Amino acid sequence: MLPNADDPVTQGKCCGKGRLAHIPNDSPERITTPLLKSNGTWHPVTWEEAMAWFSQRVHRWQDKFGPDAVAVYGGGSLTNEVSYLLGKFARVALGTRYIDYNGRYCMSSAAAGANLTLGVDRGLTNPLSDLPLARCILMAGANVADAQPTLMPYLLEAKKRGAFLIVIDPRETPTARIADLHLPIRPGTDAALVNGMLKIIVEHDLVDWSFVRRHTSGWESLLDHIRRVDLSEVVEQTDIPRELIEHAALAYGQASTGFVLTARGVEQHAWGVQNVRNFLNLVLLTGKIGKPGCGYGAITGQGNGQGGREHGQKADQLPGYRLLDDPEARERIARIWGVSPDTLPRSGVSAYEMFDKILADKIRGMIVFGSNPIISSPNAARVESALRRLDWLVVVDFFLTETAQMADLVLPAASYLENEGTITNLEGRVLLRRAVRPAPGQAKPDWETIMEMARALGKGEWFRYQSAEDIFRELAEASRGGKADYSGMTYGRIEQSQGLFWPCTHERPEGTPRLFEDGRFGHPDGKARLVPVHAPTSNWREEDEWPLTLTTGRIIHHYLSGTLTRRTPALMEKSPVPYLEMHPETAQQLGLSDGQPARVTSPVSSIVLTVKITERIRPDTVFAPFHWEGEQSINRLIPAKLDPTSRMPAFKIVRVRVEPVKEQPQSRQQEPVLVS
């Protein structure tokens, strides 16, 4: 497949994963008919049989245990239409409060931090075309060269125009290698580093006082906090020399234009929201926002990570980024849906906390839609135990993923080639993706599957759509007046414009490529919120039992849980198994050599990985990718420590010990599944 040379975002460029993304669509492993498990064996059934089974299970368990006995677990790669419909299905057809999605593991801390500070959460406050206009770009916790390669041309163009690039990362990643300044920070000390930078900016009078006084609140408390910051303590915490901290602070503070980009390395912590808020303090105190070449961005990790959280998949949200517990929002959405607001359930819990509810017998049945939580969740073995405890599990997917193999009923889904609808990229640009072929066999587009389930439950009158475009019209109206307002969009206008930025209204039909140009933020008083951030001190200190810090992430040949990339031979040939990256000094101390198996143990579990020695990582840190399953799943080692605000798990900093083992680990191939 050839990328679109006229695309305003990718400009005809495509990464290796993208060039090969069509291959799994024709895999012989694809599910093309509903599968029902009986005595441990899969049996093909008709949709009518599948829906009869589904209806009987939902009604029986909800009659016995109440509507909240059934939960919905969504995905960040679903279209806006499906995300919207899934939220409506949970609240109208099921009447359950328990719905959340895997974006909770990816973008929730950035979303919460942006909402608290800026009053609105859109991945980037500016279009990507603004990046080359920045004279300084600070990128923290992001390795776009491997994870989002199509962003690299923007960075390279910015450097070509003279931009100074700062990369904050404990590893010397391919992204860090193009930086003008790489800060190999001790994992988990981002907030401390930013406090040090803020102190230098204040001491050198690089604060944009006119902007701060007119457009922010809380700056007095922030300045009091900054003045008490001890730079020697920042150096000790971060393990970054003072002169490098000063270099970074002055480069950003003195630049006429600047951009701050964060990603999972900043956000996936038990204090991720505070990390994000401190980077936003840096943006706001220097006034670098709402102008060409000036802004902030949280780099999205999933195909529709932005749109997926705007229209109702999250536990506390209604369409348009409204809050479920807001009486006015409930009234408006209930009117559009044709139900009483009193019938809408209240907020539920976050994605991981739903598994706690299963183990407490509060949730008895679950529908998983386009996600693979056994691999993507922290403390993955506990999540697997929770799924086994369910009375029944339904999975909608196009492969028998590790999660689907545990299901009682699997419904065949359409792939991206067969699923028409819109997605919202990290810029807040809504794009239309046309279906280019029909789904194979009895597989259905996701929105049709939701309609089938609603009809089976006797709720079909609230789900009468003829196309994805029908759903989008309702979504656009439901979003009217919300923070993520799509009301001025239609399929025709999106396609003609090659994407429209929200908010896009009838009054502003051209959309809003750059937020905050008028100096007004999303809070009622129009001001952004500055807040002191107290850096945690206990996370980085060495412990005798757990002397190393494990951090995790993507590699260039794989994506998320690996459901697609592990079924792409060319990618598996290049990266067949995971590994444990460590510094040669560390390996020598532990008696390990390159290619040798090592046992990695955390407070919750232990797995064996092959050692990969490199000088491009801190000696106190080890790294492993998270794309594999079973005994190769690094997420089995991740404790379920959650940010108190976003409920984001702390994937990026886990205390571990590493020891040699005698036997070379075998590469586990996915077991074939026989369908009779």
Disulfide bonds with the S-S distance in Angstrom:
none
